[in-house]
């Protein structure tokens, strides 16, 4: 198969075969996702225990089938990469050159294997990553599953990341572009697996992805669907706490843009109050955002749906609906793309911070992931205090005070009576306090 790949004519045939096979699998996966959504609906309405057990078993089987039906050209690259590491033939060297060309023409390539949760082989990528890029700028997108991350990157930068309902990105993929902005000659865009996914259901993995993105990027796009996500706030807070405690080396202090994707309310002013209060809560949780991120209050962007339903044919019995690209989404993405460029020029052009070549970046990324992977079970860190949980929880002494911001959530300038909360928490264990804090943050968002 390697002989076919390195042959230019056969390469086109193999890639076309893999893409068409991938499309067929994508169609099958879409049907499985529809069945899973229907099962969840039935679980919500079912009252019988035996029926719920049957539905859960069916859903688990479908989710396993989704993981098994995961074949794409990227997966073939992964398998061949591991094979050529143990070969010294001429075809293996040609394969490395083909892979370099594949990266240079802007095709998505795997950075983190979503199955083994490991970076692609270091020795291979240090040879295959294009040498001519002396200064690259790295943009990473983070956000919940099905929040439209891959579609957004495709619109913003002209990437070709796979899109679908449910989980379409497994692990981390990158796309490399030529640019000429200041000293930078390359733009590396990283598309990450969606957080809080039902398929993976792994809080530790979510934190590792966020930690990695914050460590190896010049700019981070926090993409959320509809409204500000409490879960996203929690994982960002915990990850910044871990960076603070562990001292993870980073290539820069990344500029951070927040995006509310597929929002029903396009007026950014209606979201700014909640957004600004969320930023204040980081400070009240003991996290100085300015120490870790380049972030300002106006770095909030609202995007409509990327596609609108269009009725193709309808009668009394059937209705055919297709998805039509949204003109307003394209216009908003164009403005967001301009903002990203201006932010890049403002924070990085003409400065020496974060200047790395392509291969230097991959070396830094490898070291960062190795360090993050050494931390072990990150879920052992308390959500608020970011310290290992103890088997016997300690009780706060009566003199302990709860941080005022999260216990005084209300309209601007208004303070609630916090004595009931403080008296209640003095008899609570450390494990119980995050739930109290969480409920208060939820009230904040609802306001």
C-alpha positions as CSV (number, residue, x, y, z in Angstrom):
1,X,0.0,0.0,0.0
2,X,2.9,2.3,0.7
3,X,4.1,1.7,-2.9
4,X,0.7,2.8,-4.1
5,X,0.8,5.9,-1.9
6,X,4.2,7.1,-3.1
7,X,3.3,6.7,-6.7
8,X,1.8,10.0,-7.9
9,X,-0.9,8.4,-10.1
10,X,-1.9,5.8,-7.6
11,X,-1.9,8.3,-4.8
12,X,-4.8,10.1,-6.4
13,X,-6.7,6.8,-6.7
14,X,-6.0,5.8,-3.1
15,X,-7.0,9.1,-1.7
16,X,-10.2,9.2,-3.7
17,X,-11.0,5.7,-2.5
18,X,-10.4,6.6,1.1
19,X,-12.5,9.8,0.8
20,X,-15.5,8.0,-0.8
21,X,-15.3,5.2,1.7
22,X,-15.2,7.9,4.5
23,X,-18.3,9.5,3.0
24,X,-20.2,6.2,3.2
25,X,-19.1,5.7,6.8
26,X,-20.1,9.3,7.5
27,X,-23.6,8.6,6.3
28,X,-23.9,5.5,8.4
29,X,-22.6,7.4,11.5
30,X,-25.2,10.1,10.8
31,X,-28.0,7.5,11.0
32,X,-26.5,6.1,14.3
33,X,-26.4,9.7,15.7
34,X,-30.1,10.1,14.8
35,X,-30.9,6.8,16.6
36,X,-29.0,7.9,19.7
37,X,-30.9,11.2,19.8
38,X,-34.2,9.3,19.6
39,X,-33.1,7.0,22.4
40,X,-32.2,10.0,24.6
41,X,-35.6,11.4,23.9
42,X,-37.2,8.1,25.0
43,X,-35.0,8.0,28.1
44,X,-36.3,11.4,29.1
45,X,-39.9,10.4,28.9
46,X,-39.7,6.7,30.0
47,X,-40.8,5.9,33.6
48,X,-40.1,2.2,33.6
49,X,-36.8,1.0,35.0
50,X,-36.5,-2.0,32.7
51,X,-37.3,0.1,29.7
52,X,-34.5,2.6,30.7
53,X,-32.0,-0.3,31.1
54,X,-32.9,-1.6,27.6
55,X,-32.5,1.9,26.1
56,X,-29.2,2.5,27.8
57,X,-27.9,-0.8,26.5
58,X,-29.0,0.1,23.0
59,X,-27.3,3.5,23.2
60,X,-24.1,2.0,24.5
61,X,-24.0,-0.4,21.5
62,X,-24.6,2.4,19.0
63,X,-21.9,4.5,20.6
64,X,-19.4,1.6,20.3
65,X,-20.4,1.2,16.7
66,X,-19.7,4.9,16.1
67,X,-16.2,4.5,17.5
68,X,-15.6,1.3,15.4
69,X,-16.8,3.0,12.2
70,X,-14.0,5.5,12.1
71,X,-12.2,5.3,8.8
72,X,-10.8,8.2,6.9
73,X,-7.7,9.2,4.9
74,X,-6.2,10.6,8.1
75,X,-6.6,7.2,9.8
76,X,-4.8,5.5,6.9
77,X,-2.0,8.1,7.2
78,X,-1.7,7.2,10.9
79,X,-1.3,3.5,10.2
80,X,1.2,4.0,7.5
81,X,3.2,6.5,9.6
82,X,3.7,3.9,12.3
83,X,4.6,1.3,9.7
84,X,7.3,3.4,8.0
85,X,9.0,4.2,11.3
86,X,10.3,0.6,11.3
87,X,11.3,0.7,7.6
88,X,14.4,2.1,5.9
89,X,13.4,1.4,2.3
90,X,13.4,4.0,-0.5
91,X,9.5,3.9,-0.5
92,X,9.5,4.8,3.2
93,X,11.6,7.9,2.5
94,X,9.3,8.8,-0.4
95,X,6.3,8.4,1.9
96,X,7.8,11.0,4.2
97,X,8.1,13.4,1.3
98,X,4.5,12.7,0.2
99,X,3.3,13.5,3.7
100,X,5.3,16.8,3.8
101,X,3.6,17.8,0.5
102,X,0.3,16.7,1.9
103,X,0.8,19.2,4.8
104,X,2.1,22.0,2.6
105,X,-1.0,22.0,0.3
106,X,-3.3,22.7,3.3
107,X,-4.7,19.3,3.9
108,X,-5.8,18.4,7.5
109,X,-3.2,16.2,9.3
110,X,-3.4,14.5,12.6
111,X,-1.5,15.9,15.6
112,X,-3.1,14.0,18.5
113,X,-4.4,10.4,18.0
114,X,-7.9,10.4,19.4
115,X,-7.9,6.7,19.9
116,X,-4.6,6.2,21.8
117,X,-4.6,9.8,23.2
118,X,-1.0,10.3,22.1
119,X,0.7,12.7,19.8
120,X,1.7,11.4,16.4
121,X,5.2,9.9,16.4
122,X,7.8,12.5,17.2
123,X,10.6,11.1,15.1
124,X,8.5,11.0,12.0
125,X,6.9,14.5,12.4
126,X,10.3,16.1,13.0
127,X,11.3,14.9,9.6
128,X,8.0,15.4,7.8
129,X,7.0,18.8,9.1
130,X,8.0,21.4,6.4
131,X,11.3,23.0,7.1
132,X,10.8,26.3,5.2
133,X,8.4,27.7,7.8
134,X,10.7,29.7,10.1
135,X,8.0,31.5,12.1
136,X,4.5,30.1,12.5
137,X,1.5,31.5,14.2
138,X,-0.8,29.0,16.0
139,X,-4.5,29.4,16.4
140,X,-6.5,26.8,18.4
141,X,-10.2,26.4,18.8
142,X,-11.7,24.9,22.0
143,X,-15.3,24.3,22.8
144,X,-18.1,21.8,23.5
145,X,-19.0,19.0,21.1
146,X,-21.4,20.0,18.3
147,X,-20.8,23.7,18.8
148,X,-19.7,24.2,15.2
149,X,-15.9,24.4,15.7
150,X,-14.9,22.7,12.5
151,X,-17.4,24.5,10.4
152,X,-16.3,27.9,11.8
153,X,-12.6,27.2,11.0
154,X,-13.5,26.2,7.5
155,X,-15.3,29.5,7.0
156,X,-12.6,31.6,8.8
157,X,-9.5,30.2,7.2
158,X,-10.6,28.0,4.3
159,X,-9.7,24.7,6.1
160,X,-11.1,21.4,5.0
161,X,-11.9,19.9,8.4
162,X,-14.5,17.2,8.5
163,X,-18.0,18.3,9.6
164,X,-21.0,16.3,10.7
165,X,-23.6,16.0,13.5
166,X,-22.2,14.6,16.7
167,X,-18.4,14.1,17.0
168,X,-16.7,14.9,13.7
169,X,-13.2,15.5,15.2
170,X,-11.4,12.9,17.2
171,X,-8.2,14.0,18.8
172,X,-6.5,17.1,17.3
173,X,-6.0,18.0,13.6
174,X,-4.0,20.8,12.1
175,X,-3.9,22.7,8.8
176,X,-0.9,24.7,7.7
177,X,-1.1,27.8,5.5
178,X,1.3,30.3,4.0
179,X,1.0,33.8,5.3
180,X,3.1,37.0,5.2
181,X,2.3,39.0,8.3
182,X,5.3,40.6,10.0
183,X,7.9,38.0,10.7
184,X,5.3,35.1,10.4
185,X,5.4,33.0,7.3
186,X,3.1,30.2,8.4
187,X,-0.3,29.9,10.1
188,X,-1.1,26.6,11.9
189,X,-4.8,26.1,12.7
190,X,-5.7,23.4,15.3
191,X,-9.1,21.8,15.4
192,X,-9.7,20.0,18.7
193,X,-12.1,17.3,19.7
194,X,-15.3,18.6,21.3
195,X,-15.4,18.8,25.0
196,X,-18.1,17.2,27.3
197,X,-18.9,14.6,24.6
198,X,-21.2,11.7,25.5
199,X,-19.0,9.3,23.4
200,X,-15.9,9.9,25.5
201,X,-17.4,11.2,28.8
202,X,-13.9,11.9,30.2
203,X,-13.4,15.0,32.2
204,X,-9.7,14.4,32.5
205,X,-9.4,14.3,28.7
206,X,-11.3,17.6,28.4
207,X,-8.9,19.3,30.8
208,X,-5.9,17.9,28.9
209,X,-7.2,19.2,25.6
210,X,-7.7,22.7,27.1
211,X,-4.3,22.7,28.8
212,X,-2.6,21.7,25.6
213,X,-4.4,24.4,23.6
214,X,-3.5,27.1,26.1
215,X,0.1,25.9,26.2
216,X,1.0,25.7,22.5
217,X,-1.1,28.6,20.9
218,X,-0.6,32.2,20.2
219,X,-4.4,32.6,19.9
220,X,-7.3,30.6,21.4
221,X,-10.8,30.7,20.1
222,X,-13.3,29.7,22.8
223,X,-16.4,28.6,20.8
224,X,-19.7,28.0,22.6
225,X,-23.1,27.1,21.2
226,X,-25.8,29.7,21.8
227,X,-25.0,31.1,25.2
228,X,-22.1,31.2,27.7
229,X,-21.4,27.7,28.9
230,X,-21.0,27.0,32.6
231,X,-19.1,23.8,31.8
232,X,-16.7,25.7,29.6
233,X,-16.1,28.2,32.4
234,X,-15.4,25.4,34.9
235,X,-12.9,23.6,32.7
236,X,-11.1,26.9,31.8
237,X,-10.9,27.8,35.4
238,X,-9.6,24.4,36.5
239,X,-7.1,24.4,33.6
240,X,-5.7,27.8,34.5
241,X,-5.4,26.7,38.1
242,X,-3.4,23.7,37.0
243,X,-1.1,25.9,34.9
244,X,-0.7,28.2,37.9
245,X,0.1,25.3,40.3
246,X,2.3,23.2,37.9
247,X,4.0,25.9,36.0
248,X,3.5,24.5,32.5
249,X,5.8,26.0,29.9
250,X,3.9,27.9,27.2
251,X,5.1,29.4,23.9
252,X,3.2,32.6,24.7
253,X,0.4,34.2,26.6
254,X,-2.4,33.5,24.1
255,X,-4.8,36.1,22.9
256,X,-8.3,34.8,23.7
257,X,-11.5,35.4,21.7
258,X,-14.9,34.2,22.9
259,X,-17.5,33.2,20.3
260,X,-21.2,32.4,20.9
261,X,-21.9,30.3,17.8
262,X,-25.5,29.6,16.5
263,X,-26.9,32.2,18.8
264,X,-30.6,33.1,18.6
265,X,-29.8,36.6,19.9
266,X,-27.4,38.4,17.6
267,X,-27.1,41.5,19.8
268,X,-23.7,41.4,21.5
269,X,-24.8,44.0,24.1
270,X,-27.3,41.5,25.5
271,X,-24.5,39.1,26.3
272,X,-21.8,41.5,27.5
273,X,-23.1,41.9,31.1
274,X,-23.0,38.2,31.7
275,X,-19.6,37.9,29.9
276,X,-18.0,40.6,32.0
277,X,-19.3,39.1,35.2
278,X,-17.8,35.7,34.2
279,X,-14.5,37.4,33.7
280,X,-14.7,39.0,37.1
281,X,-15.4,35.6,38.6
282,X,-12.1,34.3,37.4
283,X,-10.4,37.1,39.4
284,X,-12.5,36.3,42.5
285,X,-11.5,32.6,42.2
286,X,-7.9,33.7,42.6
287,X,-7.0,33.6,38.9
288,X,-5.5,36.7,37.4
289,X,-6.5,36.3,33.7
290,X,-4.0,38.9,32.6
291,X,-1.2,36.7,33.8
292,X,-2.3,33.8,31.6
293,X,-4.3,35.3,28.7
294,X,-4.4,38.4,26.6
295,X,-8.1,39.1,27.0
296,X,-10.3,42.2,26.9
297,X,-14.0,42.8,27.6
298,X,-14.8,43.4,23.9
299,X,-13.4,40.1,22.7
300,X,-16.9,38.5,22.5
301,X,-18.4,37.7,19.1
302,X,-21.9,36.5,18.2
303,X,-22.5,34.3,15.2
304,X,-25.8,33.1,13.7
305,X,-26.5,29.6,12.4
306,X,-24.2,28.6,9.5
307,X,-27.1,26.9,7.7
308,X,-30.8,27.5,7.3
309,X,-33.5,25.0,6.5
310,X,-34.9,25.3,3.0
311,X,-37.9,23.4,1.9
312,X,-37.2,21.7,-1.5
313,X,-40.5,19.9,-2.0
314,X,-43.6,19.6,0.1
315,X,-47.1,18.0,-0.1
316,X,-49.6,16.6,2.3
317,X,-47.5,13.4,2.8
318,X,-43.8,14.4,2.6
319,X,-41.6,17.4,3.1
320,X,-38.0,17.5,1.8
321,X,-35.7,19.9,3.5
322,X,-32.1,20.8,2.7
323,X,-29.6,23.0,4.4
324,X,-28.7,26.3,2.7
325,X,-25.5,28.2,3.7
326,X,-26.4,31.4,5.6
327,X,-25.3,34.6,4.1
328,X,-25.3,36.4,7.5
329,X,-23.0,33.7,8.9
330,X,-20.5,34.3,6.1
331,X,-20.5,38.1,6.7
332,X,-20.0,37.7,10.4
333,X,-17.2,35.2,9.8
334,X,-15.5,37.7,7.5
335,X,-15.6,40.4,10.3
336,X,-14.3,37.9,12.8
337,X,-11.5,36.9,10.5
338,X,-10.5,40.6,10.3
339,X,-10.6,40.9,14.1
340,X,-8.3,37.8,14.4
341,X,-5.8,39.4,12.0
342,X,-5.9,42.7,13.8
343,X,-5.4,41.0,17.1
344,X,-2.5,39.1,15.8
345,X,-0.8,42.3,14.5
346,X,-1.5,44.1,17.7
347,X,-0.2,41.5,20.1
348,X,2.6,39.8,18.1
349,X,3.8,41.5,15.0
350,X,7.1,43.3,15.7
351,X,7.7,41.4,18.9
352,X,10.0,38.6,19.7
353,X,7.6,36.7,22.0
354,X,6.4,33.3,20.8
355,X,8.6,33.2,17.6
356,X,9.1,29.5,16.8
357,X,9.6,27.6,13.5
358,X,7.3,24.8,12.5
359,X,9.6,22.0,13.8
360,X,10.4,24.0,17.0
361,X,6.7,24.3,17.6
362,X,6.2,20.5,17.3
363,X,9.0,19.9,19.7
364,X,7.4,22.4,22.2
365,X,4.0,20.7,21.6
366,X,5.5,17.2,22.3
367,X,7.1,18.4,25.5
368,X,3.9,20.1,26.6
369,X,1.8,17.0,26.0
370,X,4.3,14.8,27.8
371,X,4.3,17.1,30.8
372,X,0.4,17.2,30.8
373,X,0.2,13.4,30.4
374,X,2.5,13.0,33.4
375,X,0.1,14.7,35.7
376,X,-2.0,11.6,35.9
377,X,-5.7,11.9,36.9
378,X,-6.6,15.6,36.7
379,X,-10.0,14.9,38.0
380,X,-8.4,14.4,41.4
381,X,-8.0,18.2,41.6
382,X,-10.8,19.9,43.4
383,X,-12.8,22.1,41.1
384,X,-12.3,25.2,43.2
385,X,-9.0,24.8,45.1
386,X,-7.2,22.7,42.5
387,X,-5.6,20.5,45.2
388,X,-5.7,16.7,45.4
389,X,-8.9,15.5,47.1
390,X,-8.3,13.7,50.4
391,X,-10.0,10.5,51.5
392,X,-11.3,12.2,54.7
393,X,-12.7,15.6,53.8
394,X,-11.8,18.5,56.1
395,X,-14.4,20.8,57.4
396,X,-13.9,24.5,57.1
397,X,-13.6,26.3,60.4
398,X,-16.3,28.7,61.4
399,X,-14.1,31.7,60.5
400,X,-13.7,30.7,56.9
401,X,-15.3,33.1,54.4
402,X,-16.6,32.4,51.0
403,X,-15.3,34.7,48.2
404,X,-17.8,37.5,48.0
405,X,-18.2,37.7,44.2
406,X,-19.8,34.3,43.8
407,X,-22.0,34.7,46.8
408,X,-23.1,38.2,45.9
409,X,-24.3,37.6,42.4
410,X,-27.1,40.0,41.4
411,X,-27.6,43.1,39.4
412,X,-24.8,45.6,39.2
413,X,-24.2,47.3,42.5
414,X,-26.6,45.0,44.3
415,X,-25.5,42.7,47.1
416,X,-27.4,39.8,48.5
417,X,-27.4,38.7,52.1
418,X,-24.6,36.2,52.2
419,X,-24.8,35.2,55.8
420,X,-27.1,32.2,55.1
421,X,-24.6,30.9,52.5
422,X,-21.6,31.4,54.7
423,X,-23.3,29.8,57.7
424,X,-24.3,26.9,55.6
425,X,-20.8,26.4,54.1
426,X,-19.1,26.3,57.5
427,X,-20.4,22.9,58.1
428,X,-19.8,21.6,54.5
429,X,-16.8,19.6,53.3
430,X,-14.6,20.7,50.5
431,X,-16.3,18.3,48.2
432,X,-19.7,20.0,48.8
433,X,-18.5,23.6,48.4
434,X,-18.0,23.4,44.6
435,X,-21.7,22.5,44.2
436,X,-22.7,25.6,46.1
437,X,-20.3,27.7,44.0
438,X,-21.6,26.0,40.8
439,X,-25.2,26.9,41.6
440,X,-24.3,30.5,42.1
441,X,-22.5,30.7,38.8
442,X,-25.6,29.2,37.1
443,X,-27.7,32.0,38.6
444,X,-25.2,34.4,37.1
445,X,-25.7,33.1,33.6
446,X,-29.5,33.0,34.0
447,X,-29.4,36.7,34.9
